[in-house]
Amino acid sequence: MRVLAAMSGGVDSAVAAARAVDAGHDVVGVHLALSRMPGTLRTGSRGCCTIEDSRDAWRAAEKLGIPYYVWDFSERFKEDVVDDFIAEYEAGRTPNPCMRCNEKIKFAALLEKAIALGFDAVCTGHYARVTRDADGHPELHRASDWAKDQSYVLGVLTEQQLDHCLFPLADAPTKAAVRAEAAERGLSVAKKPDSHDICFIPDGDTAGWLAEKIEMQPGEIVDETGATVGEHAGAQAFTVGQRRGLKLGRPAADGKPRFVLSIEPKQNRVTVGPERLLAVDEIRGIRISWAGRPIPDAVVDPRTGASARFDVLAQVRAHGDPVPATAQIVQSGIADDGSAGLVVTLTTPLRGVAPGQTVVLYQGTRVLGQATIDTARSLAAA
C-alpha cells in the first residue's frame, strides 16, 4: 500500500511513519508548512509547524530511509482554520481550531492531494483506531491508551476519510513506550516535548492575539440579575466558564468567585455569575457529521421529523470525561440553514459548555459523530 506519512516533526508522527515502514508499506514523508512566517525555534513545548519542526521531520525521514517533502498549505490553513477562529470569536463562540485543522487540512486538503497523487492512505501519529464492521465499513474507535486518546479531535472525520486513514499508534500502551521506541530506533525526536496551546498563538495569549485581529469595544459586565458589576475592553476576548481576568468592580454578595456565564457580542455584554449556574444538561448542536455509517437509531423518521432517542456518551473537550446522555436528531428548529440538528440530554450536568465547542458522541469506544455546539442550557433553570 502506498502511504503518505504526515510528519509534524514530533515523536508520535515519526514513530507512526516508522511502523508504517515496518508493515511493508511504500511510505513517503511530508511536512505541512502551515505558517507564512514560521518561527525558527520553539519555546519549550509551545508552538508547532516551525522551521525547527520541519528539520526534525526531515531528520526522522532520513533515518527511516523514506522520501521527504514539504508541502505549503499555509493559505488554506489561514482561510479554513485561522480566519474561522477569528470569525467564531467575533460571533461570541469558542471554537476548537484543532478540530477545524483535522477536518479541513489534515484529512481534507492533504488527503485529497494524496489520493490525487496515487496514495492509498494518509498515516498520522494520532492515538486512535480504525476498525471495520461486518460489512467492511470503517469505524473510528478510541486508542488503547485512554490517557493519550485523540479520537475526540478526529470526530469530524467522515466514512470516506476514515477509509484512507492509517493510525499505527492505536495499540501503543503509553506515550512513554512510544518515546522509548523512538529512542531505540535512533530518532532524534525521542525526548522532544509535546506541543500544546494553539499552534498559531505560541505564547498562549489568546486574548492579546485576538485584540490585534478584532475591533474591540468597551462594554459592561453584568451579573445574573442584570446589575452592572464591571467593564470590559471587548466581549469577544471572553469565553464561557472563564474565571480569571474579569476585573470586577463589585464583589459577589457571598464573596465567592464569579464566572462568565454568557457572551453577547451584538449587545457587547458579558454576563457573570456563580459557578453553579455554569452547569448545563442540554446541548443543541449544528453541522452534524458521522464518523462512519450512522447507527439506525440516528436516522430521521420523515413522518415525525426526528430520530429515535439513543444512548450515548457525550464529550465536549479533548481531555474531558465523557458523560452518559441521550441523543436525538431533529430535522428543524435548531440550524438556521434548515439542516438537521442534534439534541443531547446529559444525565450528569457539565459545567462551562460554550457555543462553538464540539460535542462528540460515543457508544463504548466507538465514535459515532460530532456536532458544533449552538446552545447549552440547564433544563431546570429554563
Secondary structure, DSSP 8 states (H G I E B T S, - for coil): -EEEEE--SSHHHHHHHHHHHHTT-EEEEEEEE--SS--SS-BTTB--S-HHHHHHHHHHHHHHT--EEEEE-HHHHIIIIIHHHHHHHHTT----HHHHHIIIIIIIIHHHHHHHTT-SEEE---SEEEEE-TTS-EEEEE-S-TTT--TGGGTT--HHHHTTEE-TTTT---HHHHHHHHHHTT-TTTT----BS-TT-TT--HHHHHHTTS----EEEE-TTS-EEEEES-GGG--TT--TT---SS--TT----EEEEEETTTTEEEEE-GGGGEEEEEEEEEEEESSS--GGGS-BTTTTB---EEEEEE-STT---EEEEEEEESSSS-TTS--EEEEEEEEEEE---TT-EEEEEETTEEEEEEEEEEEE-TTT-
